[in-house]
Amino acid sequence: MYWVIIDDQIDIEAKRHATVAEAEASSVEVAATMLGKAPEQILAALASAPGHAAAEVIDGTAEISVTGVLLPAPKPLYTLLGVDYSDYETIGAQAKEADRDPNVRQIVLNVDSPGGRVDGLVELCRTLATLDTPMVARVHSMAASGGYIIASQADKIEAMQEMSRIGSMGVVTERYVSNYTVSITNTDSPNKRPDPKTEQGRSVIRGELDEVFDVVAGIVADGRGVSIGQVKSSFGSGGTMLPAAAKRLGMIDTIQGEQVRATISAMDIDSLRADHREVYNAVVSSAVASERGRVTRLLAAGKKHNAMGMAIKKIDDGAAADSEALFDFAIAGESLAAADERSKAAPLVGNLAPSTAIDDNAGPMAVMAAVLENAGIQ
C-alpha cells in the first residue's frame, strides 16, 4: 500500500489503517474487542448512511475541509474512533456541487493535513483541475504530502501561519519483514513479491514508488504551472519547509500578514482616505482625540505652574505630556517670573497671528482652542 504522508505519521496511520481494515472484515464482537467499543456502537457506525454533507457556503464562498489523514472514501469506524480525517470522495463531491452552485463565487480549501493514502488522490486532483470557480487553498498548520498535492490544484495557495509546515512531497510504503515467512513466486514473476531485506528487492519497490511519484509530480507541476523537473529538484526533495522558503521556491503564493504589511507600508494618506474611508475617519478621530488630550494636559500644567510659555513651546515641539514633562513644569514654575512669562508666551505660539494674545489668566481651554486652530485641527 502506498502513502503520500509526512514521515512522522506513516507508522501511526499504517498501523491504524491495518487495524480498522481487520475490524471491518471481522465479526461485530471481534471488531468491538479490537477497537474497545460496544458491539452496538460498531453496528450503528457500520449502518450509518453513506453520503456527505454539502460544503458550507458563507457570503458566496464555499468552505471545504481538507484536514487530518486523507483516505479514499468515508470510514465510519474512523469516525467512531474520533480520528480526524477527510476523504477524497467527499472533497470531490463538495467541490463539484459548489462549482455548479450559481451562488458560489469562490471555493476555499482549508488544508491542515499530514497527507494520506495514494489511491483516490489522483482522481480528486483531476476533478479539482476541471472546476471553473476560482479556488484558493488556505494552509493552516500543515499541508504535507497529499495535503500539499491537493492544495496545488488551487489557483492560489496562502499560508495562514508563518510556522506552517509545507511540502513533504514523496511516496512511501511499509513492508512487513519476517524471518519465519517465506514467499515464493513463479520463475517469470520475480518482482511479484520483492524481498525488502535484499538490495535487489528494495530496488524493485523503489522503482514502483518512482512511477507513482512521476504521476504525482506531474499533477503538482500542472497545478503550479512549473515543470516536473522543478517539482522534483526544487520542491523540498521530500522535506518540509516554512512558508517563507516555500514562497521563494514557488510552492505557495502568499503568507497571511505579509500581504497586509506590504499594503500598509505602500499606502499613503490619500490612498487610505480614498480606499478605506471608514478606517481613515477612525484614525483621524483617534489622532485628534489624542492630540487634544496632550494639549489639554500641557496647558493645564503650564497654567498651574505659571509657565504658559513652556507649555506652548512643548506643544509646538510635539512633546509628550508624560511625567517627565510635568516634572519640568514643577521645576520651571519656581524660577520663572510673571513678567518673563508674559513676554515669551506670544512669540512661542509658533505661527499664531501677532494679534493673538494669551493672557496668563486665560483658561487652558481657551489657549488650547487657539493652538488647535493654528495647527489645523478642528
C-alpha positions as CSV (number, residue, x, y, z in Angstrom):
1,M,0.0,0.0,0.0
2,Y,1.3,3.4,-1.0
3,W,1.1,6.6,1.1
4,V,1.7,10.2,0.4
5,I,2.1,11.3,4.0
6,I,4.6,13.1,6.2
7,D,7.4,10.8,7.6
8,D,6.5,11.1,11.3
9,Q,2.9,9.9,10.6
10,I,3.4,6.9,8.3
11,D,3.9,4.3,11.2
12,I,0.8,5.6,13.1
13,E,-1.5,5.7,10.1
14,A,-0.4,2.5,8.5
15,K,-1.0,0.6,11.8
16,R,-4.3,2.3,12.3
17,H,-5.4,1.5,8.8
18,A,-4.5,-2.2,9.2
19,T,-6.4,-2.4,12.5
20,V,-9.5,-0.8,11.1
21,A,-9.4,-2.9,7.9
22,E,-9.1,-6.1,10.0
23,A,-12.0,-4.9,12.2
24,E,-14.2,-4.3,9.2
25,A,-13.5,-7.8,8.0
26,S,-14.3,-9.3,11.4
27,S,-17.5,-10.1,13.2
28,V,-19.1,-7.4,15.2
29,E,-18.0,-8.9,18.5
30,V,-14.4,-9.2,17.4
31,A,-14.4,-5.7,16.0
32,A,-15.8,-4.4,19.2
33,T,-13.0,-6.1,21.2
34,M,-10.3,-4.8,18.8
35,L,-11.5,-1.2,18.9
36,G,-12.5,-1.1,22.5
37,K,-16.2,-0.3,21.7
38,A,-19.5,-1.9,22.4
39,P,-21.0,-4.1,19.7
40,E,-23.9,-1.7,19.4
41,Q,-21.6,1.1,18.6
42,I,-19.9,-0.9,15.9
43,L,-23.3,-1.8,14.4
44,A,-24.5,1.8,14.5
45,A,-21.3,3.0,12.8
46,L,-21.4,0.5,10.0
47,A,-25.1,1.1,9.4
48,S,-24.7,4.8,9.2
49,A,-26.0,6.2,5.9
50,P,-23.4,6.8,3.3
51,G,-23.1,10.2,1.7
52,H,-21.6,13.6,2.6
53,A,-22.7,17.0,3.9
54,A,-22.6,19.9,1.4
55,A,-19.8,22.4,1.8
56,E,-20.7,25.4,4.0
57,V,-21.3,28.5,1.9
58,I,-20.8,31.9,3.5
59,D,-21.2,35.1,1.5
60,G,-20.6,33.3,-1.8
61,T,-17.6,31.3,-0.6
62,A,-17.8,27.5,-0.3
63,E,-15.6,26.2,2.6
64,I,-14.3,22.7,2.1
65,S,-12.2,20.9,4.8
66,V,-9.1,19.0,3.9
67,T,-8.0,18.1,7.4
68,G,-6.5,15.1,9.2
69,V,-5.3,11.9,7.5
70,L,-6.6,11.6,3.9
71,L,-8.5,8.4,2.9
72,P,-10.1,7.3,-0.4
73,A,-13.7,7.1,1.0
74,P,-15.7,7.7,4.2
75,K,-14.7,5.4,7.0
76,P,-17.4,5.0,9.7
77,L,-15.1,3.3,12.1
78,Y,-12.6,6.2,11.9
79,T,-15.4,8.5,12.9
80,L,-16.4,6.2,15.7
81,L,-12.8,6.2,17.0
82,G,-12.7,10.0,16.8
83,V,-9.9,10.1,14.2
84,D,-9.6,13.4,12.4
85,Y,-9.8,12.5,8.7
86,S,-11.0,13.7,5.3
87,D,-11.8,11.5,2.3
88,Y,-11.3,12.2,-1.4
89,E,-14.8,11.2,-2.4
90,T,-16.4,13.8,-0.1
91,I,-13.9,16.5,-1.0
92,G,-14.5,15.9,-4.7
93,A,-18.3,15.8,-4.4
94,Q,-18.4,19.0,-2.3
95,A,-16.2,20.8,-4.8
96,K,-18.3,19.7,-7.8
97,E,-21.5,20.8,-6.1
98,A,-20.0,24.2,-5.2
99,D,-18.8,24.6,-8.8
100,R,-22.4,24.1,-10.0
101,D,-23.9,26.4,-7.5
102,P,-24.6,29.9,-9.1
103,N,-24.4,31.5,-5.6
104,V,-20.8,30.3,-5.1
105,R,-18.2,32.8,-6.3
106,Q,-15.2,31.2,-4.7
107,I,-14.1,27.8,-3.3
108,V,-11.8,27.7,-0.3
109,L,-9.9,24.5,0.6
110,N,-9.0,24.7,4.3
111,V,-5.9,22.5,4.4
112,D,-4.5,21.1,7.6
113,S,-3.3,17.6,6.8
114,P,-0.2,15.4,7.0
115,G,-1.3,13.6,3.9
116,G,-2.7,10.1,3.5
117,R,-3.4,7.3,1.0
118,V,-2.4,7.4,-2.7
119,D,-5.4,5.6,-4.1
120,G,-8.1,8.2,-5.0
121,L,-5.8,11.2,-4.8
122,V,-5.1,11.4,-8.5
123,E,-8.7,11.2,-9.4
124,L,-9.6,14.0,-6.9
125,C,-6.9,16.3,-8.3
126,R,-8.1,15.7,-11.8
127,T,-11.6,16.8,-10.7
128,L,-10.3,19.9,-8.9
129,A,-8.4,20.9,-12.0
130,T,-11.5,21.0,-14.2
131,L,-13.5,23.3,-11.9
132,D,-14.4,26.8,-13.3
133,T,-15.0,28.5,-9.9
134,P,-11.9,30.3,-8.6
135,M,-10.3,28.2,-5.9
136,V,-8.0,29.2,-3.0
137,A,-6.1,26.8,-0.7
138,R,-5.5,28.1,2.8
139,V,-2.8,26.2,4.6
140,H,-3.2,26.2,8.4
141,S,-0.7,24.3,10.5
142,M,0.3,21.8,7.8
143,A,0.0,21.0,4.1
144,A,2.2,18.0,3.8
145,S,2.5,15.4,1.1
146,G,-1.1,14.5,0.0
147,G,-2.3,17.7,1.7
148,Y,0.0,19.8,-0.4
149,I,-0.7,17.9,-3.6
150,I,-4.4,18.7,-3.2
151,A,-3.6,22.4,-2.4
152,S,-1.5,22.6,-5.6
153,Q,-4.7,22.3,-7.7
154,A,-6.0,25.7,-6.4
155,D,-5.5,28.9,-8.3
156,K,-3.7,30.3,-5.2
157,I,-2.1,28.9,-2.1
158,E,-2.0,31.1,1.0
159,A,-0.2,30.1,4.2
160,M,-2.2,31.3,7.2
161,Q,0.7,31.0,9.7
162,E,4.3,31.8,9.4
163,M,5.2,28.5,11.0
164,S,3.1,26.2,8.8
165,R,4.8,23.0,7.5
166,I,4.6,22.8,3.8
167,G,6.0,20.1,1.4
168,S,6.9,16.5,2.2
169,M,6.5,15.6,-1.4
170,G,7.0,11.9,-1.8
171,V,5.6,8.4,-1.9
172,V,6.3,5.8,0.8
173,T,5.3,2.3,1.6
174,E,5.9,0.0,4.5
175,R,6.6,-3.7,4.1
176,Y,6.4,-6.3,6.9
177,V,9.6,-8.3,7.3
178,S,9.5,-11.7,8.9
179,N,12.3,-14.3,9.5
180,Y,9.6,-17.1,9.6
181,T,7.6,-16.3,6.5
182,V,8.9,-17.4,3.1
183,S,7.3,-16.1,-0.1
184,I,7.9,-17.9,-3.4
185,T,6.8,-16.7,-6.8
186,N,6.9,-18.4,-10.2
187,T,10.0,-18.2,-12.3
188,D,8.9,-15.5,-14.6
189,S,7.5,-13.2,-11.9
190,P,10.4,-12.5,-9.5
191,N,9.1,-8.9,-8.9
192,K,5.7,-10.0,-7.7
193,R,7.0,-10.3,-4.2
194,P,10.2,-8.4,-3.9
195,D,12.2,-9.1,-0.7
196,P,12.7,-5.8,1.1
197,K,15.6,-7.4,3.0
198,T,17.7,-7.5,-0.1
199,E,19.0,-4.6,-2.2
200,Q,17.5,-6.2,-5.3
201,G,14.1,-6.3,-3.6
202,R,14.3,-2.7,-2.4
203,S,15.3,-1.6,-5.9
204,V,12.2,-3.2,-7.3
205,I,10.0,-1.5,-4.6
206,R,11.7,1.9,-5.1
207,G,11.1,1.6,-8.9
208,E,7.4,1.2,-8.2
209,L,7.4,4.2,-5.9
210,D,9.2,6.3,-8.6
211,E,6.5,5.5,-11.1
212,V,3.8,6.7,-8.7
213,F,5.8,9.8,-7.8
214,D,6.2,10.7,-11.5
215,V,2.4,10.9,-11.8
216,V,2.1,12.9,-8.6
217,A,4.9,15.3,-9.6
218,G,3.1,15.9,-12.9
219,I,-0.1,16.8,-11.1
220,V,1.7,19.3,-8.9
221,A,3.6,20.7,-11.9
222,D,0.4,21.3,-13.8
223,G,-1.3,22.9,-10.8
224,R,1.6,25.2,-10.0
225,G,2.5,26.0,-13.7
226,V,6.0,24.7,-13.4
227,S,8.0,21.8,-14.9
228,I,8.1,18.3,-13.4
229,G,11.8,18.7,-13.1
230,Q,11.3,21.8,-10.9
231,V,8.9,19.9,-8.7
232,K,11.5,17.1,-8.3
233,S,14.5,19.2,-7.7
234,S,13.2,22.4,-6.0
235,F,10.1,21.5,-4.0
236,G,11.9,20.2,-1.0
237,S,13.0,16.7,-2.1
238,G,10.7,15.1,0.4
239,G,11.3,17.5,3.3
240,T,9.0,20.2,4.8
241,M,9.7,23.9,5.0
242,L,8.3,27.1,6.4
243,P,6.1,29.3,4.2
244,A,8.9,31.9,3.6
245,A,11.1,29.3,1.9
246,A,8.1,27.7,0.2
247,K,7.1,31.0,-1.3
248,R,10.7,31.6,-2.6
249,L,10.5,28.2,-4.4
250,G,7.2,28.9,-5.9
251,M,5.3,26.3,-3.9
252,I,2.9,28.8,-2.4
253,D,1.8,32.4,-3.3
254,T,1.2,34.4,-0.2
255,I,1.7,34.4,3.6
256,Q,-1.1,35.9,5.7
257,G,0.1,39.1,7.4
258,E,2.9,39.6,4.9
259,Q,0.4,40.9,2.3
260,V,-1.2,43.2,4.8
261,R,2.1,44.6,6.0
262,A,3.1,45.2,2.4
263,T,-0.1,47.0,1.6
264,I,0.1,49.2,4.7
265,S,3.7,50.1,4.1
266,A,2.9,51.2,0.5
267,M,-0.2,53.2,1.5
268,D,-0.1,57.0,1.8
269,I,-2.7,59.2,3.4
270,D,-4.5,59.9,0.2
271,S,-5.0,56.2,-0.8
272,L,-6.1,55.5,2.8
273,R,-8.7,58.2,2.6
274,A,-9.8,57.1,-0.9
275,D,-9.8,53.3,-0.5
276,H,-10.6,52.9,3.2
277,R,-12.8,55.9,4.2
278,E,-14.1,54.4,7.5
279,V,-10.6,53.4,8.6
280,Y,-9.3,56.9,7.7
281,N,-12.1,58.6,9.6
282,A,-11.4,56.4,12.6
283,V,-7.7,57.1,12.5
284,V,-8.3,60.9,12.2
285,S,-10.8,60.9,15.1
286,S,-8.4,58.9,17.3
287,A,-5.5,61.2,16.4
288,V,-7.5,64.3,17.1
289,A,-8.7,63.0,20.4
290,S,-5.1,62.1,21.4
291,E,-3.8,65.5,20.4
292,R,-6.5,67.3,22.2
293,G,-5.6,65.3,25.3
294,R,-1.9,66.1,25.0
295,V,-2.5,69.8,24.5
296,T,-5.0,70.0,27.4
297,R,-2.6,68.3,29.8
298,L,0.3,70.6,28.8
299,L,-1.7,73.7,29.1
300,A,-3.1,72.7,32.4
301,A,0.4,72.1,33.7
302,G,1.5,75.5,32.3
303,K,-1.3,77.3,34.0
304,K,-0.7,75.6,37.3
305,H,3.0,76.4,37.4
306,N,2.7,79.9,35.8
307,A,4.7,78.6,32.8
308,M,2.5,79.1,29.8
309,G,5.4,79.8,27.6
310,M,6.9,76.4,28.3
311,A,3.6,74.8,27.8
312,I,3.1,76.3,24.3
313,K,6.7,75.5,23.3
314,K,6.2,71.9,24.3
315,I,3.0,71.8,22.3
316,D,4.8,73.2,19.2
317,D,7.7,70.7,19.7
318,G,5.3,67.8,19.9
319,A,6.5,66.9,23.3
320,A,4.6,64.2,25.2
321,A,2.5,65.1,28.2
322,D,4.2,62.5,30.4
323,S,5.6,62.5,33.9
324,E,8.9,63.9,32.8
325,A,7.3,66.9,31.1
326,L,5.2,67.6,34.2
327,F,8.3,67.5,36.3
328,D,9.8,70.1,34.1
329,F,6.9,72.4,34.8
330,A,7.2,72.0,38.5
331,I,10.9,73.0,38.4
332,A,10.4,75.9,36.0
333,G,7.4,77.3,38.0
334,E,9.7,78.3,40.9
335,S,12.2,80.3,38.7
336,L,10.1,81.9,36.0
337,A,8.9,85.4,36.7
338,A,5.4,86.5,35.7
339,A,6.8,89.4,33.5
340,D,9.1,87.0,31.6
341,E,6.2,84.6,31.1
342,R,4.0,87.3,29.6
343,S,6.7,88.4,27.2
344,K,7.6,85.0,26.0
345,A,4.2,83.4,25.6
346,A,3.0,85.1,22.4
347,P,6.2,84.6,20.3
348,L,6.4,81.0,21.3
349,V,3.0,80.2,19.9
350,G,4.6,79.5,16.5
351,N,2.5,80.6,13.6
352,L,-0.3,82.3,15.6
353,A,-1.2,85.7,14.3
354,P,0.6,88.6,16.1
355,S,-2.7,90.0,17.2
356,T,-3.3,86.7,19.2
357,A,-2.7,87.5,22.8
358,I,-2.5,84.9,25.6
359,D,-3.5,86.1,29.0
360,D,-1.9,84.4,31.9
361,N,-5.4,84.4,33.5
362,A,-7.0,82.7,30.4
363,G,-8.3,79.2,30.9
364,P,-6.5,76.3,29.4
365,M,-9.4,75.5,27.0
366,A,-9.2,79.0,25.5
367,V,-5.5,78.7,24.8
368,M,-5.9,75.1,23.6
369,A,-8.5,76.2,21.1
370,A,-6.1,78.8,19.7
371,V,-3.3,76.3,19.3
372,L,-5.5,73.7,17.8
373,E,-6.9,76.2,15.3
374,N,-3.4,77.2,14.3
375,A,-2.5,73.6,13.8
376,G,-5.4,73.0,11.5
377,I,-7.2,70.6,13.9
378,Q,-10.9,71.2,14.2
